[in-house]
Amino acid sequence: MKKLIFSSLSIISIFLIQACSSLGGSSMNNLIATVEMDETVIGICDQSRVISILPFPGNGQVKASPEKTDEEIEKELNMEVSFLKENPIADDKGMVGLFVNCKGEMVKCRMSNKTQSPILDEQIVAVFSQLKKWSPGKFGRDSVDTYVLYSFTIKE
């Protein structure tokens, strides 16, 4: 049977980065990636400062994280996404994006890179939409609004 395999991504090379601007100093530890907001997202604390956490050690940026582990999420995806059972020869990949506000609430979930099937997209978004409680992303000591990407691939 086909299974969904997924991982969280850094958005460093994704088109959603509006700017990487230095906050002072000259090292990579001083970069911040601000997400270009093309829509108002209800529940975001500061629409002008939604951040994609950059994965550089020691830069004071901590990624938002759900209450569930990646393994638990992957297990739920494989149990709840009926498209996989109904289409055993399907091969595909995509990305789902989640907005997590400064309070640790996932306030919007959408496909960032759609699959070939709108039904599969709907089922994946439905599973991720259940992940309401998160540890908020941090920049320094401050909790910030963040955009988190999960990549997935259908594999045997």
C-alpha positions in Angstrom: 0.0 0.0 0.0 1.2 3.6 -0.7 2.1 5.8 2.2 2.7 9.5 2.7 6.2 10.4 3.8 6.6 14.0 4.9 9.1 16.4 6.5 9.1 20.0 7.6 11.1 22.4 5.4 13.1 25.5 5.7 11.6 28.0 3.4 15.1 29.5 2.7 14.9 28.7 -1.1 11.1 28.9 -1.5 9.5 31.7 -3.4 7.6 32.9 -0.4 10.5 34.8 1.1 9.9 38.5 0.7 13.3 39.5 1.9 16.2 38.3 3.9 17.4 41.4 5.6 20.3 41.7 8.0 19.4 42.9 11.5 23.0 44.0 12.2 26.4 42.4 11.9 27.5 40.4 9.0 27.0 36.8 9.8 24.2 34.4 8.6 23.0 34.3 12.2 21.5 37.8 11.7 19.1 37.0 8.9 15.4 36.9 9.1 13.0 35.7 6.3 9.7 37.6 6.2 6.9 35.9 4.4 5.2 38.1 1.7 1.5 38.1 2.7 -0.8 38.2 -0.3 -3.9 37.9 1.9 -5.0 38.8 5.4 -4.9 35.8 7.6 -7.4 36.0 10.5 -5.8 35.3 13.8 -2.2 36.4 12.9 -0.9 38.8 15.6 1.1 41.0 13.2 0.3 40.8 9.4 3.4 42.7 8.5 5.8 40.4 10.3 5.1 36.7 9.5 8.4 34.9 9.6 9.7 31.7 8.1 12.2 30.4 10.6 15.7 30.0 9.2 17.6 26.9 10.3 20.9 28.5 11.3 22.3 27.3 14.7 22.6 30.0 17.3 20.5 32.6 15.4 17.8 32.9 18.1 15.1 31.5 15.9 13.0 28.6 17.1 10.6 26.9 14.7 6.9 26.6 15.7 6.1 23.0 16.6 2.9 21.0 16.9 2.0 19.1 20.0 2.2 15.9 17.9 5.5 14.4 16.7 6.3 14.0 13.0 5.8 10.3 13.4 2.4 10.7 14.9 1.3 13.1 12.1 2.6 10.8 9.4 0.7 7.9 11.0 -2.5 10.0 11.0 -2.0 11.0 7.4 -1.6 7.3 6.4 -4.7 6.3 8.4 -7.0 9.1 7.5 -6.1 9.9 3.8 -8.4 7.4 2.1 -7.1 8.5 -1.4 -4.1 6.3 -0.8 -6.2 3.2 -0.3 -8.5 4.0 -3.2 -5.6 4.8 -5.6 -2.8 2.3 -4.9 -0.7 3.2 -7.9 -0.7 6.9 -7.2 2.6 8.7 -7.1 2.8 12.3 -6.2 4.3 14.9 -4.0 3.4 18.3 -2.6 3.6 20.8 0.2 1.2 22.0 2.8 1.7 25.4 4.5 0.5 26.4 7.9 0.2 29.8 9.6 0.9 29.6 13.3 0.3 32.8 15.2 2.3 34.2 18.1 0.0 32.5 20.6 0.8 29.0 19.3 -2.5 28.6 17.4 -2.5 27.2 13.8 -4.9 29.7 12.2 -4.7 28.7 8.5 -3.7 25.6 6.6 -3.5 25.4 2.8 -1.7 23.5 0.0 1.4 25.4 -0.9 2.3 23.1 -3.8 -0.8 21.1 -5.0 -0.8 17.5 -6.0 -2.4 16.2 -9.2 -5.6 15.4 -7.2 -7.9 18.0 -5.5 -9.3 15.1 -3.5 -5.9 14.2 -2.1 -5.2 17.9 -1.4 -8.4 18.2 0.6 -7.7 15.1 2.6 -4.2 16.2 3.5 -5.4 19.7 4.5 -8.1 18.1 6.6 -5.5 16.1 8.6 -3.2 19.1 9.1 -6.1 21.4 10.0 -6.6 19.3 13.1 -3.2 20.4 14.5 -4.5 23.5 16.3 -2.1 23.7 19.3 1.5 24.6 18.7 4.5 25.9 20.5 4.8 29.3 18.9 7.9 30.2 16.8 10.4 32.4 18.6 12.7 35.2 17.4 15.0 35.9 20.4 12.7 35.9 23.4 9.6 37.0 21.4 6.9 34.7 20.2 6.2 35.5 16.5 3.8 34.6 13.7 5.4 31.9 11.5 4.7 30.1 8.3 5.6 26.4 8.4 5.9 24.1 5.4 5.6 20.4 5.3 6.7 18.5 2.2 5.3 15.1 1.4 5.8 12.3 -1.1 3.6 9.2 -1.7 5.8 6.1 -1.6 5.4 2.4 -1.3 
